[in-house]
Amino acid sequence: MMITLICGVHQYQTGGLFESTYLGNLEPIPHNVWLQVIYNDVLQVGIILSFLFIGFSKERIEDEQLAQLRLDSLQWSVYVNYALLILCIVFFYNWTFLSVMMFNVITPLIFFIVRFRWKIYSLNRSINTGAL
């Protein structure tokens, strides 16, 4: 995102914002492609920030047990994410691998949120049934 912003500012200052070219291609980049690139960057940053707010927002009752659940869920999500990343490194190549890497930015947050919410649900269910 930052690189895109810096390149965009540089291209704007030099007057070549819509005159720049693809790598190895001498055709100018169309205006709609630049808009799509900016849209994709804003969308990705928005998704990441949203998941960060969802995953790390304070609960109504924040105690040591919940902090431990949060830590365990975060550790579990990192393990699962890197296990899947290793599999993707072995089995995906070229542009497909680039897509996997772009998705890999948000998968730890997704795994963390799912695991953390599931553990909270399980804890609340065991408290309500008196199994604790």
N, C-alpha and C positions, 0 to 999 in steps of 0.2 A: 504494500500500500504506500509506504513512504517513498519507495523508489519511483512508483508511478507518479506520485505527487511532485517529487523533485524533477523528474523528466518532463512532466507537463508544464511546470513553471518555467523550466529552461526553454522548452520549445515555444512557450508563449512569449517570453522575453526576446527571443531571437527572431520572432516572427514566423517561425516554421511549425506552428502547432498542427496545422492540417496539411503541411507540406512534407512531413517526415515520411519515411518509407519503412516497409517491413524489412526484416533482416534478409539480405540477399535479393530483395525484390526492389526494383526502381519505381514501382507504381506508388503514388501517394496513398496514404491511409485515408479512407473515406471518413467523413464527419460522423456517420452513424456508428462506425467501428469504435471511434474514440468515446462516444457516448455510452456504448455497450461496455467498454472497459471500465469507465468510471462507475457505471451502474453496478457492475459486478463487484468492484472493490468496496463500494459503499454497502452493498448487500452483505458481503462476507464479513465486514467489520461489524455491521449491525447484528448479524447472527452470533458472532463471537461474544460481543458485549451482552447480548440478551442471555446467552447461556451462562456467562459469568455471573450475571445478576441473579438468575434462577438458582444456580448451583451454590452460590456462596452468600445468599441473603440470610439474615439472622432469623431463626425460628422464634415462635412465641415464647417457648420455654427452652432456653439454651443452658444445658448443664454439661457435666463432664461426660456422661454417657453419650449424649448427642455429639459432643466434640470427638469422642472416640469413634463413633459410627461414621462421622464425616471423614476422619483420617483414614479409617479402614477402607471406606468406599473410594477415596482418592487413590490410595495405594493399589487397590484392586483394579481401578480403571486404567492406571498407568501400565500395570502388568498385562492386562488384556489388550490394550492398544498396541503395545510394542510387540506382543506375540502376533497380532494380526498384521502389523507393519512388516515383520520379518517374513511372513508368508507372502505378502504382496511384493516385497523386494524380490523374492525368488520367482514368483509366477507372472508378474506384470512387467511390460517393457514399453518404451517409447511414450507416446502421448497418453496411453492408458495409465501408465505409472504416474505421470504428472497429475492426472485427475485423482488418482488414489492419494497422492501427497497433499493435494488441495483439500480433500475430504478429511485427511488425517489431522488437519488443524483443529477440527471441531469434535472428532470422535472421543478424545479423552473426556471432554466436558459432557458429552451425551452419555457415555458409560458411567461417569460419576453421578450424574443426576438420576439416572435410572436405578443404579445400585443404592444410592443414598435414600431415595424415596421408597424403594422396596423394603429396605431395612427399617425405616421409620414405620411403614405400614405393618410390617411383621411384629415390631416391638409393641405398637399400639394394640394390635390384635391379641398378642399374648397377655398384655396387661388387662385388657377387657375380659378375657376368658379366665383370668386368674392363674395362668400357667407359669407365671414368673415366680 
